[in-house]
Amino acid sequence: MPEVERAGIPWGWVGFFGVLVLLALLSAAALLKGSRELAETRTPVAAEPVWRIIVHGEVHLLDEAAFKQFQAQLEKSVDGRLSGLLQDSDALIEKKVEALFAPVHAAVPRYADWYYSLTGEYLRYAHALGSGVVGYMEEKLREILFDETGVEQALAELPRQLQPEMVRMLGRAGQGVLADLSAGLRQDQAEKVPLQWELAGEVPMDALVSEELMPSGGLAGRQLFSLGAGAGAGVLVAKGGGALLVKKMVASVAGGKSFQLAAGMAGKLAAKSAAKGGSVLAGAGTGALICTPGGPLALLCGAAAGIATWLAVDLVVLEVDEQLNREELEAEIGQAIQVEEERLKDSLKRLYASWMKERLNRFRERAVAGEGGVPGYRPIDELPGAEINAGEAGAEAEAPPSEPSPPR
């Protein structure tokens, strides 16, 4: 059999490919080492701060420049809403207080009717001999102007009527701020978020409005009570405040010149004595003519004539006094009541204005700082700015904020 020729190993090709593989490995190692050294020596890119804003459940990511614009818009919106809020609250207070005092002003003529009546006249004489006429006139003033009109109870209930309305108004102002901010954020749909960023802070506007501008009735009452004395409305928010205010108004009316003159008895008694002195002889002569002949009947007739003369003189003097002084007396009483009415309005306005400013400023400060923001990082560091139990606020003021949506 012929001998089979054995194939030899192609060492040439082995050497050729071996060199190529070795060179490829060396090149790859060099590239990897160079890349690592380049990465170690290259300055790292700093992550830019980004703020997460949640408005009406929508999440917006804002860089520092956009966040400054957001803060400026927040300032403008809060200032505008506060201005309108104070106007609305002042108008509500004016309306409520004027309606409360209307029966008091209407009762002033009734007090004058009593004063210029014979019954009132003789009751004043009786108290002048006893406990004192001034105190009696003040009691009668309180009875006619305040007790019969139910003003004392109305004053006690006034804070409980105002507070829920004010809470609802504050909540609507907060919702208005959210609407303003949402509209501003929608104008720039393409939010520019850097590739490298870190969360500088989060501003959950929905939650802030709910926490700061939609308090429960009990919480709002405690806040108002703590502000009451400083705003000059401490008497009103205190227990029994209605009675204290009525007492103050009675004292104010009683201090008037016309009231003091009306309470004075000496001058009136002197005038009536002179008038009656001139009428006694005429009355006696008339009684003698009418009541003759003599006897017990004549005595009784004369006494009746004397009483009639006395009453007639008193009635004439009262009518003259009324014609001369009634208008001035009513005007002075009405003016004294009006002064106290305006003071009450001013106290209530300052009380609720202080409360609303405090709540909105607290809301603004938290929104600017950002919930969970990096300590020390605040593009805007400073911002300008300056209990009674009641029912819960309305449904629109108590609605919880909607859940945030994923970032756009």
TIVO-149629 format. One record per residue (C-alpha): residue number from 0; chain; x, y, z. Coordinates in pm, 1 decimal, decimal comma. Layout:
% residues N
+-----+-------+----------+----------+----------+
|   n | chain |        X |        Y |        Z |
+-----+-------+----------+----------+----------+
| NUM |     A |        X |        Y |        Z |
...
+-----+-------+----------+----------+----------+
END
This chain:
% residues 408
+-----+-------+----------+----------+----------+
|   n | chain |        X |        Y |        Z |
+-----+-------+----------+----------+----------+
|   0 |     A |      0,0 |      0,0 |      0,0 |
|   1 |     A |    126,1 |    342,4 |    -82,9 |
|   2 |     A |    230,0 |    547,0 |    225,5 |
|   3 |     A |    -14,9 |    834,5 |    307,0 |
|   4 |     A |    154,6 |   1170,9 |    314,8 |
|   5 |     A |     87,1 |   1348,8 |    647,0 |
|   6 |     A |    -30,7 |   1718,4 |    626,9 |
|   7 |     A |    200,3 |   1954,9 |    815,9 |
|   8 |     A |     85,9 |   2224,7 |   1067,0 |
|   9 |     A |     63,5 |   2569,9 |    897,0 |
|  10 |     A |    289,1 |   2746,0 |   1141,9 |
|  11 |     A |    306,1 |   3047,9 |    920,0 |
|  12 |     A |    -60,1 |   3118,2 |    952,4 |
|  13 |     A |    -49,5 |   3051,7 |   1323,8 |
|  14 |     A |    218,5 |   3310,0 |   1367,2 |
|  15 |     A |     32,3 |   3559,3 |   1147,9 |
|  16 |     A |   -297,8 |   3538,4 |   1333,1 |
|  17 |     A |   -127,4 |   3516,8 |   1670,0 |
|  18 |     A |     42,9 |   3848,8 |   1612,0 |
|  19 |     A |   -287,9 |   4009,3 |   1509,0 |
|  20 |     A |   -466,3 |   3884,3 |   1821,3 |
|  21 |     A |   -183,2 |   3998,8 |   2044,7 |
|  22 |     A |   -181,2 |   4344,8 |   1889,4 |
|  23 |     A |   -561,0 |   4371,3 |   1924,9 |
|  24 |     A |   -541,6 |   4278,4 |   2291,6 |
|  25 |     A |   -266,6 |   4529,5 |   2354,4 |
|  26 |     A |   -465,2 |   4803,2 |   2175,8 |
|  27 |     A |   -778,6 |   4727,1 |   2376,1 |
|  28 |     A |   -582,8 |   4735,3 |   2701,1 |
|  29 |     A |   -429,1 |   5066,8 |   2604,9 |
|  30 |     A |   -768,6 |   5215,1 |   2517,7 |
|  31 |     A |   -922,4 |   5098,7 |   2843,6 |
|  32 |     A |   -636,9 |   5235,3 |   3049,8 |
|  33 |     A |   -643,7 |   5567,2 |   2866,2 |
|  34 |     A |  -1017,4 |   5603,7 |   2906,8 |
|  35 |     A |   -988,8 |   5531,6 |   3277,0 |
|  36 |     A |   -714,7 |   5786,8 |   3323,1 |
|  37 |     A |   -914,5 |   6044,1 |   3124,0 |
|  38 |     A |  -1221,7 |   5981,7 |   3334,6 |
|  39 |     A |  -1018,0 |   6019,0 |   3652,8 |
|  40 |     A |   -866,9 |   6349,8 |   3546,8 |
|  41 |     A |  -1185,0 |   6503,7 |   3391,2 |
|  42 |     A |  -1380,8 |   6755,8 |   3610,8 |
|  43 |     A |  -1718,0 |   6602,3 |   3707,2 |
|  44 |     A |  -2033,9 |   6782,8 |   3587,2 |
|  45 |     A |  -2216,9 |   6938,4 |   3885,6 |
|  46 |     A |  -2581,2 |   6845,6 |   3929,1 |
|  47 |     A |  -2809,6 |   7147,4 |   3901,9 |
|  48 |     A |  -3079,3 |   7205,3 |   4165,6 |
|  49 |     A |  -3436,2 |   7143,7 |   4054,2 |
|  50 |     A |  -3757,7 |   7224,6 |   4240,6 |
|  51 |     A |  -4064,5 |   7005,1 |   4230,0 |
|  52 |     A |  -4389,6 |   7206,9 |   4230,7 |
|  53 |     A |  -4728,7 |   7041,1 |   4275,5 |
|  54 |     A |  -5030,3 |   7247,7 |   4168,5 |
|  55 |     A |  -5378,7 |   7099,9 |   4116,0 |
|  56 |     A |  -5223,9 |   6754,6 |   4134,4 |
|  57 |     A |  -4981,3 |   6822,5 |   3847,2 |
|  58 |     A |  -4606,4 |   6793,0 |   3907,7 |
|  59 |     A |  -4372,5 |   7050,4 |   3753,9 |
|  60 |     A |  -3990,8 |   7039,6 |   3767,5 |
|  61 |     A |  -3832,3 |   7385,4 |   3762,0 |
|  62 |     A |  -3468,6 |   7487,7 |   3747,5 |
|  63 |     A |  -3345,1 |   7779,4 |   3955,2 |
|  64 |     A |  -3437,0 |   8047,6 |   3700,6 |
|  65 |     A |  -3785,1 |   7906,5 |   3651,3 |
|  66 |     A |  -3829,4 |   7873,2 |   4027,5 |
|  67 |     A |  -3747,7 |   8241,7 |   4074,9 |
|  68 |     A |  -4016,0 |   8326,2 |   3819,9 |
|  69 |     A |  -4254,6 |   8100,3 |   4008,4 |
|  70 |     A |  -4176,8 |   8282,4 |   4333,4 |
|  71 |     A |  -4237,3 |   8620,8 |   4172,3 |
|  72 |     A |  -4570,4 |   8500,2 |   4037,3 |
|  73 |     A |  -4658,4 |   8363,2 |   4380,7 |
|  74 |     A |  -4585,8 |   8701,6 |   4540,0 |
|  75 |     A |  -4800,9 |   8883,2 |   4285,9 |
|  76 |     A |  -5089,3 |   8639,9 |   4322,5 |
|  77 |     A |  -5088,6 |   8641,5 |   4704,2 |
|  78 |     A |  -5073,9 |   9021,7 |   4720,9 |
|  79 |     A |  -5360,8 |   9055,9 |   4475,2 |
|  80 |     A |  -5576,4 |   8795,3 |   4646,4 |
|  81 |     A |  -5508,8 |   8949,2 |   4988,2 |
|  82 |     A |  -5617,7 |   9292,8 |   4868,1 |
|  83 |     A |  -5946,2 |   9156,9 |   4735,1 |
|  84 |     A |  -5992,8 |   8941,4 |   5043,9 |
|  85 |     A |  -5963,5 |   9239,7 |   5279,0 |
|  86 |     A |  -6213,1 |   9438,1 |   5073,6 |
|  87 |     A |  -6463,3 |   9152,0 |   5083,5 |
|  88 |     A |  -6418,9 |   9094,8 |   5457,3 |
|  89 |     A |  -6461,2 |   9466,3 |   5533,2 |
|  90 |     A |  -6781,0 |   9475,0 |   5327,3 |
|  91 |     A |  -6916,4 |   9169,9 |   5510,7 |
|  92 |     A |  -6842,1 |   9326,4 |   5850,2 |
|  93 |     A |  -7008,7 |   9653,2 |   5747,4 |
|  94 |     A |  -7321,0 |   9466,2 |   5638,6 |
|  95 |     A |  -7346,0 |   9245,6 |   5948,8 |
|  96 |     A |  -7283,4 |   9522,2 |   6204,2 |
|  97 |     A |  -7520,0 |   9769,5 |   6037,4 |
|  98 |     A |  -7796,3 |   9507,9 |   6031,9 |
|  99 |     A |  -7731,3 |   9435,9 |   6399,5 |
| 100 |     A |  -7751,9 |   9802,3 |   6504,6 |
| 101 |     A |  -8052,7 |   9893,4 |   6287,4 |
| 102 |     A |  -8306,9 |   9797,9 |   6560,8 |
| 103 |     A |  -8114,8 |  10008,3 |   6814,2 |
| 104 |     A |  -8133,7 |  10320,4 |   6598,1 |
| 105 |     A |  -8502,9 |  10251,4 |   6534,8 |
| 106 |     A |  -8567,4 |  10229,4 |   6910,6 |
| 107 |     A |  -8431,5 |  10578,0 |   6989,4 |
| 108 |     A |  -8768,4 |  10750,7 |   6918,1 |
| 109 |     A |  -8939,2 |  10502,1 |   7153,5 |
| 110 |     A |  -8706,6 |  10606,0 |   7430,5 |
| 111 |     A |  -8787,3 |  10971,4 |   7360,6 |
| 112 |     A |  -9160,7 |  10887,6 |   7367,9 |
| 113 |     A |  -9117,8 |  10737,8 |   7712,3 |
| 114 |     A |  -8907,7 |  11028,3 |   7834,1 |
| 115 |     A |  -9161,2 |  11293,0 |   7724,7 |
| 116 |     A |  -9459,6 |  11110,7 |   7875,5 |
| 117 |     A |  -9628,4 |  11189,5 |   8207,5 |
| 118 |     A |  -9563,3 |  10833,0 |   8320,5 |
| 119 |     A |  -9192,6 |  10867,2 |   8254,4 |
| 120 |     A |  -9188,6 |  11206,7 |   8421,8 |
| 121 |     A |  -9345,6 |  11088,6 |   8747,4 |
| 122 |     A |  -9136,3 |  10770,9 |   8755,4 |
| 123 |     A |  -8826,6 |  10988,3 |   8734,1 |
| 124 |     A |  -8960,1 |  11197,9 |   9024,0 |
| 125 |     A |  -9010,3 |  10882,5 |   9228,2 |
| 126 |     A |  -8657,6 |  10755,8 |   9160,7 |
| 127 |     A |  -8516,3 |  11100,6 |   9231,5 |
| 128 |     A |  -8650,3 |  11060,4 |   9584,9 |
| 129 |     A |  -8517,4 |  10704,2 |   9606,1 |
| 130 |     A |  -8234,9 |  10526,1 |   9422,5 |
| 131 |     A |  -8150,1 |  10811,6 |   9185,9 |
| 132 |     A |  -8283,4 |  10935,5 |   8856,4 |
| 133 |     A |  -7963,9 |  10895,8 |   8648,8 |
| 134 |     A |  -7932,3 |  10523,5 |   8721,2 |
| 135 |     A |  -8301,2 |  10474,4 |   8648,4 |
| 136 |     A |  -8274,5 |  10653,1 |   8313,7 |
| 137 |     A |  -7975,1 |  10436,0 |   8218,9 |
| 138 |     A |  -8171,0 |  10122,6 |   8308,9 |
| 139 |     A |  -8463,3 |  10241,0 |   8098,3 |
| 140 |     A |  -8226,6 |  10321,9 |   7811,6 |
| 141 |     A |  -8082,9 |   9972,1 |   7823,8 |
| 142 |     A |  -8428,9 |   9817,9 |   7843,2 |
| 143 |     A |  -8573,6 |  10001,3 |   7541,4 |
| 144 |     A |  -8266,9 |  10020,0 |   7315,0 |
| 145 |     A |  -8091,0 |   9691,6 |   7386,9 |
| 146 |     A |  -8301,3 |   9442,4 |   7583,3 |
| 147 |     A |  -8621,0 |   9477,5 |   7381,2 |
| 148 |     A |  -8429,0 |   9469,9 |   7051,2 |
| 149 |     A |  -8223,8 |   9160,6 |   7144,2 |
| 150 |     A |  -7897,7 |   9332,6 |   7054,7 |
| 151 |     A |  -7701,2 |   9185,1 |   7343,4 |
| 152 |     A |  -7762,5 |   8829,8 |   7222,1 |
| 153 |     A |  -7696,9 |   8934,7 |   6863,0 |
| 154 |     A |  -7360,2 |   9080,8 |   6965,7 |
| 155 |     A |  -7267,6 |   8756,2 |   7140,0 |
| 156 |     A |  -7353,1 |   8557,2 |   6825,6 |
| 157 |     A |  -7184,2 |   8794,5 |   6579,7 |
| 158 |     A |  -6837,1 |   8631,2 |   6591,6 |
| 159 |     A |  -6991,2 |   8287,1 |   6533,9 |
| 160 |     A |  -7172,0 |   8426,2 |   6230,1 |
| 161 |     A |  -6866,7 |   8597,3 |   6085,0 |
| 162 |     A |  -6606,3 |   8326,9 |   6138,5 |
| 163 |     A |  -6737,3 |   8057,3 |   5897,9 |
| 164 |     A |  -6782,9 |   8320,6 |   5627,9 |
| 165 |     A |  -6426,3 |   8442,7 |   5676,7 |
| 166 |     A |  -6289,0 |   8086,8 |   5666,4 |
| 167 |     A |  -6468,4 |   8022,1 |   5337,6 |
| 168 |     A |  -6341,0 |   8349,6 |   5191,9 |
| 169 |     A |  -5983,5 |   8261,9 |   5291,4 |
| 170 |     A |  -6018,3 |   7917,9 |   5134,1 |
| 171 |     A |  -6147,6 |   8069,2 |   4809,9 |
| 172 |     A |  -5849,2 |   8305,5 |   4806,0 |
| 173 |     A |  -5617,2 |   8005,5 |   4837,9 |
| 174 |     A |  -5789,3 |   7829,5 |   4549,5 |
| 175 |     A |  -5751,3 |   8149,5 |   4349,4 |
| 176 |     A |  -5375,9 |   8148,8 |   4411,9 |
| 177 |     A |  -5357,7 |   7789,2 |   4286,7 |
| 178 |     A |  -5549,4 |   7885,9 |   3972,6 |
| 179 |     A |  -5312,1 |   8177,6 |   3908,3 |
| 180 |     A |  -5003,2 |   7959,5 |   3950,6 |
| 181 |     A |  -5143,6 |   7676,3 |   3740,4 |
| 182 |     A |  -5218,1 |   7913,8 |   3454,3 |
| 183 |     A |  -4865,9 |   8056,5 |   3473,3 |
| 184 |     A |  -4704,3 |   7713,1 |   3468,8 |
| 185 |     A |  -4911,5 |   7602,4 |   3168,8 |
| 186 |     A |  -4785,1 |   7896,8 |   2964,2 |
| 187 |     A |  -4440,5 |   7731,7 |   2958,6 |
| 188 |     A |  -4525,0 |   7374,3 |   2865,0 |
| 189 |     A |  -4164,1 |   7289,8 |   2770,2 |
| 190 |     A |  -4003,4 |   7277,1 |   3112,7 |
| 191 |     A |  -3625,5 |   7274,8 |   3075,7 |
| 192 |     A |  -3480,7 |   7018,6 |   3313,9 |
| 193 |     A |  -3099,3 |   6971,5 |   3308,0 |
| 194 |     A |  -2954,1 |   6626,7 |   3239,9 |
| 195 |     A |  -2771,6 |   6627,8 |   3572,3 |
| 196 |     A |  -2997,2 |   6750,5 |   3852,5 |
| 197 |     A |  -3074,0 |   6701,7 |   4218,2 |
| 198 |     A |  -3392,9 |   6783,5 |   4406,8 |
| 199 |     A |  -3347,1 |   7114,7 |   4588,0 |
| 200 |     A |  -3693,0 |   7116,6 |   4739,7 |
| 201 |     A |  -4057,6 |   7038,3 |   4693,3 |
| 202 |     A |  -4349,5 |   7280,9 |   4712,8 |
| 203 |     A |  -4679,8 |   7091,6 |   4745,0 |
| 204 |     A |  -4904,4 |   7391,8 |   4684,3 |
| 205 |     A |  -5228,1 |   7193,6 |   4717,0 |
| 206 |     A |  -5128,9 |   7070,5 |   5062,0 |
| 207 |     A |  -5007,3 |   7414,5 |   5173,3 |
| 208 |     A |  -5337,1 |   7576,6 |   5077,1 |
| 209 |     A |  -5528,0 |   7308,1 |   5265,3 |
| 210 |     A |  -5311,7 |   7336,1 |   5578,0 |
| 211 |     A |  -5270,1 |   7713,8 |   5601,4 |
| 212 |     A |  -5575,0 |   7862,6 |   5427,5 |
| 213 |     A |  -5850,2 |   7610,9 |   5503,4 |
| 214 |     A |  -5844,2 |   7572,6 |   5883,7 |
| 215 |     A |  -6121,2 |   7397,4 |   6071,3 |
| 216 |     A |  -6366,7 |   7605,5 |   6269,5 |
| 217 |     A |  -6203,1 |   7514,6 |   6600,3 |
| 218 |     A |  -5852,0 |   7598,2 |   6481,7 |
| 219 |     A |  -5963,0 |   7925,7 |   6326,2 |
| 220 |     A |  -6143,2 |   8013,3 |   6648,7 |
| 221 |     A |  -5830,2 |   7958,6 |   6857,3 |
| 222 |     A |  -5622,4 |   8164,9 |   6616,7 |
| 223 |     A |  -5875,0 |   8449,1 |   6625,8 |
| 224 |     A |  -5900,0 |   8438,2 |   7003,8 |
| 225 |     A |  -5523,1 |   8472,7 |   7037,0 |
| 226 |     A |  -5531,8 |   8773,2 |   6803,7 |
| 227 |     A |  -5842,3 |   8930,8 |   6960,9 |
| 228 |     A |  -5677,6 |   9145,2 |   7227,5 |
| 229 |     A |  -5407,7 |   9271,1 |   6993,2 |
| 230 |     A |  -5663,3 |   9372,3 |   6732,3 |
| 231 |     A |  -5879,0 |   9557,6 |   6985,7 |
| 232 |     A |  -6161,0 |   9304,1 |   6975,0 |
| 233 |     A |  -6079,5 |   9123,9 |   7298,2 |
| 234 |     A |  -6410,3 |   9224,1 |   7459,5 |
| 235 |     A |  -6610,1 |   9084,8 |   7169,6 |
| 236 |     A |  -6439,3 |   8745,3 |   7156,1 |
| 237 |     A |  -6450,9 |   8700,3 |   7534,7 |
| 238 |     A |  -6731,5 |   8515,5 |   7708,8 |
| 239 |     A |  -7012,7 |   8758,0 |   7786,1 |
| 240 |     A |  -6871,7 |   9008,6 |   7539,9 |
| 241 |     A |  -7217,5 |   9115,6 |   7423,2 |
| 242 |     A |  -7319,6 |   9228,1 |   7772,0 |
| 243 |     A |  -6994,2 |   9417,2 |   7817,5 |
| 244 |     A |  -7041,0 |   9602,2 |   7489,4 |
| 245 |     A |  -7399,4 |   9696,0 |   7578,3 |
| 246 |     A |  -7282,4 |   9829,4 |   7913,8 |
| 247 |     A |  -7015,9 |  10032,6 |   7736,4 |
| 248 |     A |  -7268,8 |  10178,5 |   7492,7 |
| 249 |     A |  -7511,6 |  10271,6 |   7771,6 |
| 250 |     A |  -7231,3 |  10452,1 |   7953,1 |
| 251 |     A |  -7137,3 |  10633,3 |   7632,7 |
| 252 |     A |  -7494,6 |  10754,3 |   7576,9 |
| 253 |     A |  -7534,1 |  10851,2 |   7943,1 |
| 254 |     A |  -7224,7 |  11067,7 |   7920,8 |
| 255 |     A |  -7382,0 |  11293,3 |   7658,9 |
| 256 |     A |  -7473,8 |  11652,8 |   7741,4 |
| 257 |     A |  -7839,9 |  11621,3 |   7644,4 |
| 258 |     A |  -7882,1 |  11303,9 |   7847,8 |
| 259 |     A |  -7727,5 |  11468,0 |   8152,6 |
| 260 |     A |  -7953,6 |  11770,6 |   8115,1 |
| 261 |     A |  -8254,3 |  11545,0 |   8073,8 |
| 262 |     A |  -8160,9 |  11363,3 |   8392,0 |
| 263 |     A |  -8127,8 |  11688,4 |   8587,7 |
| 264 |     A |  -8431,3 |  11753,7 |   8810,3 |
| 265 |     A |  -8357,2 |  12083,0 |   8988,6 |
| 266 |     A |  -8400,2 |  12309,2 |   8687,0 |
| 267 |     A |  -8719,6 |  12139,0 |   8577,8 |
| 268 |     A |  -8869,8 |  12152,1 |   8924,1 |
| 269 |     A |  -8794,2 |  12524,6 |   8948,3 |
| 270 |     A |  -8952,9 |  12592,7 |   8609,3 |
| 271 |     A |  -9258,4 |  12388,5 |   8693,1 |
| 272 |     A |  -9290,1 |  12549,7 |   9034,2 |
| 273 |     A |  -9298,7 |  12892,3 |   8873,3 |
| 274 |     A |  -9556,6 |  12778,3 |   8620,1 |
| 275 |     A |  -9764,9 |  12605,8 |   8880,0 |
| 276 |     A |  -9737,2 |  12899,1 |   9118,7 |
| 277 |     A |  -9893,8 |  13123,1 |   8858,1 |
| 278 |     A | -10162,0 |  12866,2 |   8794,2 |
| 279 |     A | -10257,4 |  12794,6 |   9153,2 |
| 280 |     A | -10472,3 |  13107,2 |   9200,0 |
| 281 |     A | -10640,2 |  13053,0 |   8867,6 |
| 282 |     A | -10700,2 |  12691,3 |   8953,9 |
| 283 |     A | -10827,0 |  12780,7 |   9299,0 |
| 284 |     A | -11063,8 |  13044,7 |   9158,7 |
| 285 |     A | -11188,9 |  12806,9 |   8896,2 |
| 286 |     A | -11238,0 |  12537,3 |   9155,6 |
| 287 |     A | -11426,0 |  12777,2 |   9385,5 |
| 288 |     A | -11665,7 |  12873,9 |   9107,3 |
| 289 |     A | -11724,3 |  12521,5 |   8987,4 |
| 290 |     A | -11738,4 |  12350,7 |   9323,9 |
| 291 |     A | -11978,0 |  12587,2 |   9515,1 |
| 292 |     A | -12172,7 |  12552,2 |   9736,7 |
| 293 |     A | -11947,0 |  12441,2 |  10020,7 |
| 294 |     A | -11932,5 |  12108,3 |  10199,5 |
| 295 |     A | -11745,9 |  11779,8 |  10155,0 |
| 296 |     A | -11829,7 |  11762,9 |   9785,1 |
| 297 |     A | -11679,6 |  12104,9 |   9737,3 |
| 298 |     A | -11362,0 |  11981,4 |   9910,3 |
| 299 |     A | -11335,8 |  11681,0 |   9681,4 |
| 300 |     A | -11417,1 |  11893,8 |   9380,0 |
| 301 |     A | -11149,6 |  12141,7 |   9474,3 |
| 302 |     A | -10893,4 |  11864,7 |   9521,3 |
| 303 |     A | -10980,8 |  11723,0 |   9179,7 |
| 304 |     A | -10949,3 |  12065,7 |   9025,8 |
| 305 |     A | -10608,2 |  12107,0 |   9189,3 |
| 306 |     A | -10487,9 |  11770,9 |   9057,2 |
| 307 |     A | -10617,6 |  11852,3 |   8710,7 |
| 308 |     A | -10438,8 |  12185,6 |   8721,2 |
| 309 |     A | -10116,8 |  12015,8 |   8834,6 |
| 310 |     A | -10133,8 |  11754,2 |   8556,7 |
| 311 |     A | -10223,9 |  12014,6 |   8297,1 |
| 312 |     A |  -9922,5 |  12225,7 |   8389,3 |
| 313 |     A |  -9694,1 |  11918,4 |   8381,7 |
| 314 |     A |  -9828,9 |  11818,8 |   8041,9 |
| 315 |     A |  -9780,1 |  12167,5 |   7899,7 |
| 316 |     A |  -9426,1 |  12190,9 |   8035,1 |
| 317 |     A |  -9344,3 |  11845,4 |   7892,5 |
| 318 |     A |  -9479,4 |  11942,1 |   7551,5 |
| 319 |     A |  -9275,4 |  12261,6 |   7551,2 |
| 320 |     A |  -8966,2 |  12067,0 |   7661,1 |
| 321 |     A |  -9027,9 |  11811,0 |   7386,8 |
| 322 |     A |  -9065,3 |  12074,9 |   7118,4 |
| 323 |     A |  -8743,3 |  12243,4 |   7227,0 |
| 324 |     A |  -8518,5 |  11947,6 |   7310,1 |
| 325 |     A |  -8645,6 |  11615,0 |   7171,7 |
| 326 |     A |  -8468,2 |  11639,6 |   6838,3 |
| 327 |     A |  -8137,3 |  11719,4 |   7005,8 |
| 328 |     A |  -8179,9 |  11435,4 |   7257,0 |
| 329 |     A |  -8251,2 |  11179,0 |   6983,6 |
| 330 |     A |  -7963,2 |  11304,9 |   6770,6 |
| 331 |     A |  -7715,6 |  11283,9 |   7057,4 |
| 332 |     A |  -7825,2 |  10933,3 |   7154,7 |
| 333 |     A |  -7807,2 |  10821,3 |   6791,5 |
| 334 |     A |  -7462,5 |  10974,2 |   6748,9 |
| 335 |     A |  -7329,0 |  10803,2 |   7062,3 |
| 336 |     A |  -7458,1 |  10468,5 |   6934,8 |
| 337 |     A |  -7309,0 |  10534,7 |   6590,5 |
| 338 |     A |  -6967,4 |  10601,9 |   6744,9 |
| 339 |     A |  -6974,2 |  10266,9 |   6924,9 |
| 340 |     A |  -7095,7 |  10097,4 |   6606,7 |
| 341 |     A |  -6800,1 |  10234,0 |   6409,4 |
| 342 |     A |  -6559,4 |  10128,9 |   6683,6 |
| 343 |     A |  -6695,3 |   9776,3 |   6669,3 |
| 344 |     A |  -6658,3 |   9768,6 |   6291,1 |
| 345 |     A |  -6299,9 |   9890,2 |   6315,6 |
| 346 |     A |  -6211,5 |   9632,2 |   6581,3 |
| 347 |     A |  -6357,1 |   9347,2 |   6376,1 |
| 348 |     A |  -6187,4 |   9464,1 |   6058,3 |
| 349 |     A |  -5849,2 |   9479,8 |   6229,2 |
| 350 |     A |  -5903,1 |   9140,1 |   6390,3 |
| 351 |     A |  -5987,6 |   8955,9 |   6069,3 |
| 352 |     A |  -5731,4 |   9149,1 |   5864,1 |
| 353 |     A |  -5457,6 |   9044,9 |   6109,7 |
| 354 |     A |  -5571,5 |   8684,3 |   6094,4 |
| 355 |     A |  -5589,3 |   8672,5 |   5713,8 |
| 356 |     A |  -5250,9 |   8842,0 |   5671,7 |
| 357 |     A |  -5094,6 |   8601,0 |   5918,6 |
| 358 |     A |  -5234,4 |   8295,4 |   5739,7 |
| 359 |     A |  -5135,5 |   8417,6 |   5391,9 |
| 360 |     A |  -4787,0 |   8521,1 |   5506,0 |
| 361 |     A |  -4735,3 |   8181,1 |   5665,7 |
| 362 |     A |  -4853,1 |   8015,0 |   5345,0 |
| 363 |     A |  -4621,2 |   8235,1 |   5139,0 |
| 364 |     A |  -4317,5 |   8167,2 |   5357,6 |
| 365 |     A |  -4363,5 |   7790,7 |   5337,5 |
| 366 |     A |  -4415,5 |   7803,1 |   4961,7 |
| 367 |     A |  -4100,8 |   8008,7 |   4906,3 |
| 368 |     A |  -3878,8 |   7799,1 |   5133,0 |
| 369 |     A |  -3999,1 |   7473,3 |   4981,3 |
| 370 |     A |  -4099,3 |   7167,1 |   5179,1 |
| 371 |     A |  -3791,1 |   6949,4 |   5232,1 |
| 372 |     A |  -3557,7 |   7190,8 |   5057,1 |
| 373 |     A |  -3180,6 |   7170,5 |   5086,3 |
| 374 |     A |  -3078,9 |   7369,8 |   5399,8 |
| 375 |     A |  -2937,9 |   7707,2 |   5309,8 |
| 376 |     A |  -3056,1 |   7695,8 |   4950,5 |
| 377 |     A |  -3314,9 |   7971,8 |   4903,3 |
| 378 |     A |  -3307,9 |   8186,5 |   4588,1 |
| 379 |     A |  -3530,3 |   8434,6 |   4770,4 |
| 380 |     A |  -3452,3 |   8469,6 |   5139,6 |
| 381 |     A |  -3688,4 |   8742,7 |   5246,2 |
| 382 |     A |  -4035,3 |   8843,8 |   5142,0 |
| 383 |     A |  -4236,9 |   9159,7 |   5222,4 |
| 384 |     A |  -4549,6 |   9135,6 |   5429,6 |
| 385 |     A |  -4704,4 |   9260,5 |   5727,6 |
| 386 |     A |  -6067,9 |   8173,5 |   6972,2 |
| 387 |     A |  -6418,8 |   8149,4 |   6905,0 |
| 388 |     A |  -6570,6 |   7808,6 |   6826,3 |
| 389 |     A |  -6776,2 |   7809,5 |   6509,8 |
| 390 |     A |  -6911,6 |   7568,3 |   6250,6 |
| 391 |     A |  -6683,2 |   7400,5 |   6003,0 |
| 392 |     A |  -6596,8 |   7578,2 |   5683,0 |
| 393 |     A |  -6794,6 |   7506,7 |   5368,4 |
| 394 |     A |  -6736,7 |   7207,5 |   5148,4 |
| 395 |     A |  -6540,6 |   7409,5 |   4897,4 |
| 396 |     A |  -6302,3 |   7520,1 |   5171,2 |
| 397 |     A |  -6254,5 |   7167,0 |   5310,1 |
| 398 |     A |  -6198,4 |   6970,9 |   4987,0 |
| 399 |     A |  -5869,6 |   6773,5 |   5009,2 |
| 400 |     A |  -5608,6 |   6837,1 |   4740,7 |
| 401 |     A |  -5599,9 |   6597,1 |   4447,8 |
| 402 |     A |  -5327,3 |   6335,5 |   4417,5 |
| 403 |     A |  -5018,0 |   6450,4 |   4227,1 |
| 404 |     A |  -4966,5 |   6317,4 |   3877,7 |
| 405 |     A |  -4629,2 |   6187,6 |   3749,7 |
| 406 |     A |  -4379,4 |   6446,9 |   3625,2 |
| 407 |     A |  -4436,8 |   6564,3 |   3273,9 |
+-----+-------+----------+----------+----------+
END
